[in-house]
Amino acid sequence: MDPDAIARARERALVFTRAHGDELAQRRALALVERARAPKLVRWLAGQQRADGSFADASGERLVASRRVLAAMVQVGVLRGAVVEGAAGYLARAQHPDGSWESPGDASESAAIEATGRSAGVLARTPCVRASTLDAAAEWLAARFAPERVQGFASGALAAYAAAFANIAHEASDGILQWCGRELERGFRAGAFDAVRTARVLVDCDAPSLPGARLVAGDLVAALLVEQAPDGGWPAVGGEQPCRIARTLDALAGLARLAFR
């Protein structure tokens, strides 16, 4: 890995985010590039947090917004404090009695699997959630797992199952992660998953690879650099700017986890 090439890519990503991202995106990008900026991000988020610990996006949706903020905190190494505890508490209270979470506006089981896996995975990275919350989520997910869930380049389910079982100890964890690892590598090698999507799975798992996968961190970093667009951002299907911002933040998180682990 070429440290100078990585540094240039990160600086270009900051320029892109400053030009096109909102304040949260800009602050997240800075904290991903310079961990010393993380406390400033936390203080700013404290001013945006609601009394119940949640956050809201432009549409007023709180569950997904709160999960994204908590994931952003975890990505920059902030695992404790009032902001994290408040967001984690809000997410934990939103869990259904059966252990699942639902995706707003989508009552399908596949959407619930994605919401549950991502919520449980990020909560498991913090020290402020009861084990019973995580155990219930893992049981619910494991009961619905079949290899077909993650085959066929099913990126959403794969990312959800990997995030949950890489961070929660369960008797089914190893077998599920083996399937996720093999399918993640297969998707990357076939070009069905680009480097940003592949790296985001590993970031959520807090791992340089997964069981069953023969992915090399250096190869993913090199692919991330190749995929960066001339303007410093990372491309998205359809080219919509908000999606490009999210993808650029995912790429920066991938570089931080894989190039500087």
Secondary structure, 3 states (H helix, E strand, C coil): CCHHHHHHHHHHHHHHHHHHCCHHHHHHHHHHHCHHHHHHHHHHHHHHCCCCCCCCCCCCCCHHHHHHHHHHHHHCCCCCCHHHHHHHHHHHHCCCCCCCCCECCECCHHHHHHHHHHHHHHHHCCCCCCHHHHHHHHHHHHHCCCHHHHCCCCHHHHHHHHHHHHHCCCCCHHHHHHHHHHHHHHHHHHCCCCHHHHHHHHHHHCCCCCCCCCCCHHHHHHHHHHHCCCCCCCCCHHHCHHHHHHHHHHHHHHHHHHCCC
